[in-house]
Amino acid sequence: MAKTDYAGPILEIEGLSISFFTRLREIPAVMDFSCSIQPGEAMGLVGESGCGKSTVALGVMQDLGVNGRIVGGSIKFKGRDLNNMSSSELQKIRGSEVAMIYQEPMASLNPAMKIGRQLMEVPMIHEGVSEAEARGRALEVVTDVKLPDPERILKSFPHQLSGGQQQRIVIAMALMSKPSLLILDEPTTALDVTVEAAVVELVKDLGKKYGTSMLFISHNLGLILETCDRICVMYSGEAVETGLIEDVFDKMQHPYTQALFRSIPLPGADKNARPLIAIPGNFPLPHERPRGCNFGPRCDYFSAGQCDQAEISMETVPHGDRHGSRCLKWAEIDWAADAVLAEKKIKSEPGEVVLKIENLKKYYEVAANALFGGGNKKVVKANETLTFEARESETLAIVGESGCGKSTFAKVLMGLETATDGKIFLEGRDIASTSIEDRETKTVSDVQMVFQNPFDTLNPSMTVGSQIVRALEIFKIGNTDSARQKRMLELLDLVKLPREFAGRMPRQLSGGQKQRVGIARAFAGDAKIVVADEPVSALDVSVQAAVTDLLMEIQREHKTTLLFISHDLSIVRYLSDRVMVMYLGHVVEMGTTEQVFQPPYHPYTEALLSAVPIADTSIQKKHIVLEGDIPSAMNPPTGCPFQTRCNWKSQVSDGLCDIKIPPIRQMRDGHQMKCHLPDAVLEKMEPVIKIVL
């Protein structure tokens, strides 16, 4: 059992304030933060980037670096104040009684050391156990985190494991000493949604088994709903609302919490009839916080002379257990009132076929021995016979796990790679075998891309305006410098950025603003097709709503065809007209959004839908966890590509799934599926997501 003999709160934070000190000033990162976690309880900490979530976690670990300092309040672990402990006392607690799991698993693993040795070190160092006992315990936790062939895993190096397996090892390492408190800092952000579902399930099960208390940091409200008992919402360094999950989700008492929920695509949101409501304005920088309420300038209920006078403290809200709100007006606001809906949009009807893909294949030939280039050649089948069409003004979503071939297809379409076989018709011209260097300028400007990470796509040494002007020069738009300057300013207007941003450097922009510059650049040549590769996954949820709304608005105005690559099925459901589901290079299902999101499903689509965390307590989901990782495209399974992980395989007779790739089956009204399941079985499929009123 975990070290849970202590009866009081495992973690008790009172009035915590943390600042970072630079040569110029003191920067307050966390102010007056309080929370407590009882034995076996899981507390979720949510909020936008920069709100102080990770700083709180590092404060608990007493690991704030050279510039960070706790300037007020206390952090008590099992009744003992961590602030007053010596280095040797802290060393005994860290890793043994308090463990932390970080966002990027490879940051916690030594690439030159085998997994078994890394796991064994924990109890050998912290508890002085023998090597034999440490190995036995390592074998036990690797089995607990449901990794196949634990003996082989212990003998492996980190690079020989997938991302999901690496994260399970990091969880195993954190559990080696059976800690009383486990801090998880965005532990699933880098993982595929199906792997995330398995890891979350694992964390919940192990928390119960070991009686471990948890502090779970995430920006994903759906994930917090599925894993935690309580929640603390942070904004700009302060806790603004805290309470039981059901109280905060269903009876929220702070305007920021309400605004967060209105900006995320829950079931029922519709890009035309019920558009998301983005939070106005921007997150304040630490040294530019407003007087009074930090959320005041962005709040629908702000009252001058009341909300901007003095610091606001957390008040206890009468209903619920330890439910608190940092708002002066929580008792006056009608929380049951419906939101003033965003303006309804007229649904744009798809026009002519702009893009036609016929039997597209993309294979890579690689050496069997990748390190030295020797041995036989192997073929990686990244895309296998893709066939589909996309129309003017249509949003076609392409979904699937990492390695399914989404981004490879995007590269071939862009001309960054050429097709191995098949055709890509862009307005009747076949461009499949023409690389970007050999394409006409108009073809290049017609197919543009918005990338996942806005931080990597802009030149840090060029102003925003000059980067857009450069794109106009490449696309041969505008005959003079003044004409291009004028068009550049119009593009800034298009993406709703102030014109003075033309003279700013990328470092002076927030993530959402940088992504808007990326969109402006993509539309500089009046693109007919825009490939949006996970364009909002690196952004905060409050910014996601504004960026997706912007993409939709530009699409309506310019009749653009949008190919939206994503693993987030909530956002896909909200904005796509049709959905294409890919697995290991194959299109396994395709249809309208309504067809793909209701039964019958391809078994893989069903698992994807089940894996998506939804921040709604009225939703009931079918629980499906896929076993194993996605196979390698270098060594795909025989027969159906999904058969190694399929929960429905037993319903197909004669072992057909093992020996034959399923043909494409036309269901009804253009809905197609690549699956051997008989019609009688497909018809009995139940919905994955149900709304329980």
Beta strands, then each sheet from edge to edge (+ up, - down):
strand 1: 11-21
strand 2: 26-37
strand 3: 42-46
strand 4: 68-77
strand 5: 80-81
strand 6: 98-101
strand 7: 181-185
strand 8: 213-217
strand 9: 230-235
strand 10: 238-244
strand 11: 315-316
strand 12: 324-325
strand 13: 353-367
strand 14: 377-391
strand 15: 395-399
strand 16: 421-426
strand 17: 429-430
strand 18: 447-450
strand 19: 529-533
strand 20: 561-566
strand 21: 578-583
strand 22: 586-592
strand 23: 619-621
strand 24: 664-666
strand 25: 672-674
strand 26: 689-691
sheet 1: 2+ 1- 4+ 5-
sheet 2: 6+ 7+ 8+ 3+ 9+ 10- 12+ 11-
sheet 3: 14+ 13- 16+ 17-
sheet 4: 18+ 19+ 20+ 15+ 21+ 22- 25+ 24-
sheet 5: 23+ 26-
end
